[in-house]
Amino acid sequence: MEMKLGRFRREWDLDTRMAFLSKTIKRSTDFDSEETHNILCIWYPQACSNPYLVQQLSVSTRRQKPSHSSSFYNYLDILKMASSSRLLTVAAFILNLVILTSGANTSIRKSSVKFYQSECPTARIIVGAAVLHAIKRDHGLPAALLRMQFHDCFVRGCDASILIDSNQTNLAEKDGVGNAFSVRGYELIDQIKAMLEEVCPGVVSCADIIALASRDSIAAIGGPSWSVVSGRRDGLFSSARETPSNLPPPFADYPFLVNRFTRKGLTEREMVVLSGAHTIGIAHCGVIQARLYNSTGPDGVDPTLEPTLAAELKKQCPFGAVMNEIFMDPTKGGNSFDSTYFSRVQNNQGVFISDAALITTDSGRAIVAEEASPSNAPFFGDFAAAMEKMSNIEILSKPAGEIRRNCRFLN
């Protein structure tokens, strides 16, 4: 593929860049790290206007062979160096692409890179580009995609059963308790699937799209990245009846949460760590009405809820206003992926009863204290490892399942 930096146009709007990028990807059979950087220059011209960033990218892309993993660490340094939010997004996304294009020395990463290498080599870049495009317009999408993946994997495993639409004879998973009025982002998955079907029809599963989109969206807002092994197949069944017995409810206590997670092969620590996903996203007021108006404290407020926060939540959630929205963690506008969630839990500022439950046992309090480090280091590493494990819960492999042509319907 021949692509020069001078081909991008600074005056192009997002839709024009998206169309150009899509055409470029369709013509390509493979990407190396330098070409990946060139694509990012089309996508974010401001990245190429920063001389230091360009110099560092040039050094790390041109000196590393595809079989080496050291470029991964060069991009980590770039990620730390990027100061503006836009450059952080660029660097985080480049970091993801380098993980998949440069190849790490672990079998899991090799497997993830090679699965679509012959039949759809640009699959991961298409997913990542579409995610970046979408979250620039909708800053709440990373939380939505993360929730979608979590809720999908906890019911029948990571098989994209959450994407199937209900019909006259079946109420599907997406309309079940815990998903209806809660999970969103389906349109983005549809868009990505349509793009992939144009380039390589019948190859990339909807389940893999969810896993990749969730990872890419978190990395794009400055959160951690993790390895995503490809090759999942799409499930053939989806029922709303299965959501209540599989999804952990927001009013669960600590033993219930531990039990619900261990049933899925996740440990107590991983349960606490994955609860840190509540550092981004929103909730509907109906979920916390009981904490604010029907509990055992003064004026019906849950006595375990910090009074100042309780007063603020009552303003945002008047009695009966069940569809009003609140931030799970209002720090930095509610869309900053960091460890402040755990600090807030320590201070009795967790929004859900299940958040407050994390500090009701000695073991839970200890884990929360570790993850609350302001450096983000323990949390990011632990979260990435837990997500990598969760994304492989009960996955379907060939010949089980199918590759859906449309994620909303069985073939």
N, C-alpha and C positions, 0 to 999 in steps of 0.2 A: 504494500500500500504506500503510495507516495502522498505525503502531506507536508506542506511547508507552513511555518508559523505565519507567514505573511498572508495566508489565505483567509484568516479570520477577519471579520468585520466588526469593529467596535460599535458601529451604529445599529447592528442587528438587534432586534428584540428577541425575547426568549423563544417565541414560537419559531422564528426564522432559524435561530441556532439549533433548535430541536430538530427541525426538518433537515438541516444540513448534516447534523450529527447522525441522524437516522440513515440518510443516504450513504454517508461515509462508512457506517458500520455494515450496511448491506453489501457494499463492494469489497469489504475486507474479508480475508480468510484467517488472519491472525494479527496479534498486536504485540509489539515489544514495549518496553518501559518508556522509550523516548516517544514513540507514537502515542502512548497513553498521555504523556505530558502535552503533546501537541493538541490532542482532543480537548484537554482541560483548558488550553489557551483559547480554543474556540468557545468553550462553554463559559469561562470566566476570564475575559481579557485582562482584568485587573491583576490576575496572578502573574501574567507575563510582563506586566509593567513594573514589577518589583524586581530590580536587578539582583538583589541578594538571593531572593527565592529562586529566580531563574538560574543563577550560578550554581546554587546547591542542587537543584533538580538536574541540571546538566551533568554535574559531577557524578551524582548517584545513578543516573540512568545510563550514561555512556561507559562507565568503568565496570559495571556489574554484568556478569554473564547470567543468563536466565537460570542456571542451576544453582546460583549462589543465593543465600538468604541475607547477606549482610546489607543489601540495599534496604531491607525492611527496617534496619536500625537507623540508616541515614534518613529515611522518611519519618521515623519517630522524632528525630532531632528537628526536622523541618516542622513537624506538627507542633512541637514545643515552642519553636521560634516564631511561628505565625501569630501575630498579635491581634489583627483585626478579625472580626467575626467572619467576614467573607473569606479572608485568607485561611482562616481556621477550617472553614468548610472545604475549601479547595484542598488543603493539605490532608485533611482527614480522608477525603475521597480518594486522593492519590495514594494514600497509605493502603486503602482497601484494594485498589487496583494492582499495586505492587505486590501485595500478598498473593494475588491470584495469578499475576503474570510472571513474577520472578521465581516462584517456586520455592517453598521452604523445605527443610531437610526432614520433615516428619511425614510419615505415611499418610496421615489424615489430610494434610494439605495437598500432597501429591494426588491423592484420590480426588479431592475436590476440584483441583485444577484440570485434571485429565478427563473427567467424566464426559464433558461436552466438547472436548478439544477437537475431535474430528467432525462431529455432526453439527455443532453450533458453537464455534470458538468464541464468538462475541456475546454469548448469552449474558454473562455477568456484567459486561460493560453496558449492555442495553438496559438491564435492570438498574444498575447504579445511576446511569444518566437520567432515566425516567424518574427515579426517586429524588434526585437532586432538583430536577425541574419542578416536581410537585411540591416539595417542602419549601421552596422559595415563595410559593403562593399560599401555602397552608402550613404554618409553623407548628400546628398541633399534630401533623401526620406521624412524626416519629413515635409519639406515645400511642397513637391509634394502631400503627403497624405492629408495634411491640405487643400491645394487648391482643391484637388479632392472632399473632403467632402463639402466644401463651394459651389463649382460649382454644385454639385449634389443637395444639399438642396435648392438652389435658383431656380432650374427648376423642377417643379412638386413635390417639397418637397423631403425629404430624403428617396428616394425609389430606389436608385442604378440604376436609368435610365441612368446615365452617363456611366455605364459599358457595356451597350448593343452595340454590333457591328452593323455597317451599313451593308446593303445588297443591292441587285440589285434594290429593289423597295423602299428602305427607307434610307435616309441619317440620321444617328442617332445623338443624342446629343453630343457624344464625338467628332464628326467631325464638330460641329457647331462653329460659331464665338465665340471666347473666350476660347474654349476648344482645338481645333486643334492646334498642335504645342505648347501647353501650359500645359495641364494636362498630367501627366504620373503616373506611379506606378501601372498600370493595371496588370502587370505580378505578382506582389506581392499578389494582391488580388486573382488572379487565384490560386496561390500556396496555400494560406491560405484556400481558398474554397475547394481545392482538399484534403487537410489534414483533414478538418472538415467532408467532405463527406465520408472519409474512416472510421472515428471514429463514427459519428452519421449522417448518410445520411438523407437529407431532413429536417433538423432541423434548422440550423442556416442560416439566410438570408444574402444575399450579402449586403443589406443596413446596417445591424448590423456590419458586418465585416468592412465596411468603417468607421463607427462611432468609433469602438473600436481601429482600427489600427491608425486612426488619433490621438486619445487621447494618446494611448500608445507611439507613436513616439515622440510627443512633450514632454511628461514626461521623456522619455528616454534620451533626450538631456538637461535635467535640467530645462525644462519649467514647467508650472503648470499642474496639473491633474484635471479632473472633472468627475462627475458621468455620466455614460452612461446607460440609461435605454434600456434594450433589448426588442425585440418583434416586431421590424419593419418588414413589409412585402415588397417584391420586386415589383416594378411597372411593368406594362404590355405594356408600350408605351414609345418610345423615339424618339424625332425628333429634328434635327438641327434647324428647323424653330423657335423653342421656346427659343433658347439661347440669341439672341440679345435683346429681350424684357424683359428678366429676370436678366441677369448677369450685374452688374455695370461695365461699361467700364473704362479703365485706364485714359481716358481723361475727365471724368465726373467732373462737378463742385459740390459745396457743396449742394445746394438745390436738385440737381438730385440724389446725393448719399442718402440724407435723405429720399427722396421719394421712391427710389428703396428698401431701407431697411425697411421702415415703411410698405410697401406693404407686406412684409414677417413677419410682427409682431414684428420687432425689432426697438428699439428706436434710437434717434439721438446719444445718448451717446454710445449705443452698436455698432452703425456704426463706430464711431471713435475708440472705443476700438478694434473691430475686424480688423480694418485697421492695427493694430499693428502686425498682422500676417506677414506683409511685413518686419519684423525684420529678417526673414530668407528667403532663396530662391533666385531664379534668374529671370531675365526677358530677353527677346530678344530685341536687339537694335532697331528693327523695331517699337516697341511700343513708343520709345522716339525720333525717328528721327525728328519729327516736333518740339519738344522742343529744339533740338540742331541746326537745320538748316533752319527752316521755321517759326520762331517766330518774335516778334517785337523788340527784343533787338539788340545790336551790333552783326554783323556777323550772324544774324538770330537766336541767342540764346534767349530762354525765359528769360526775365528780372527778373522773380521770382526765377530763379535757381541760387544758389550760384556760383560765377564765378570760383572758384578753382575746384569745383566739375564738373562744365560744361566743363572745359578744360580737365579734366581727362576722362570724359565720351566721349568726342570727340575723344580722343586717342583710347579708347576701341571700339567706334562705328563710324568708318569712314562712310562717306556718302554712302549709298547704301548697307552697310554690315548689312542687317536687321536680319540675323540669329546669329550674334555674341551674346554672353551671358554676362550679367553683374550682379553683386550682387545687390539685393534690398537694403541691408544694409551691407556694406563691413566690419563693425566692427567685429573683432575677426574671420576673415575668412569667414564671411557671413553665418555661421551656428549656431550663438549664439542667443538663444531665450531670449531677455531681452528688457528693456524699451528704449534702445538707439535709436530705430526707432523714438520715439516721440521727443527726443532731436534733432535728425537730421532734423525732420520736422520743429521744432522751428527755426532751423538755415538755413532754405531754402534749405535743402539737401534731400528732398523727391524726389524719382526718377520719379514717375508718376505725371501727372497733378493732378490726384485724390488725391495723397499724399499732394501736395502743397495746394490743396483746403481746407484741414482741418483747416488751419489757416487764412482763408479768411473771417470768421465771428467771432463775439465776443464769441459766445457759443462754437464754435469749438476750438478757441484758449484756452479757459478756460479748456476744457476737455483735450486737448493735454498737457497743462501745468501740470495738475494733474497726468496724466499717465507717464510723463517724469521723475518722481522721480527715482534717481539712485538705490534706494533700491529694485526696482521691485515690492514692496508690493502692491501698488494700482493696477498696471497693471496686475499682475498675478491673483489676486482675481477677478478683473473685467473681465478679459479675460476668465477665467474658467466659470464664471457665464453666460457670453454671449454665449460661446460655448455650454454649457449645454442647453441653450434655443434654439440656432440655430439648434442643432442636432435633435430637435423634431418638426421642421417645417413640417406641412402637412404630417405626417407619416401615412402609411397605416397599419391598423390592421385587423386581421382576421374577416370576410372572404374575405376582399378585397385583391387584389394582389396575390402573390404566393411566395413560397420559391424556387428560381431557383436552378437547379442542376448544371448549369454552368452559371456563372455570365454574360457571354457575350451573352447568348441566352435565349429566353423564352422557357419554358418547352414544 
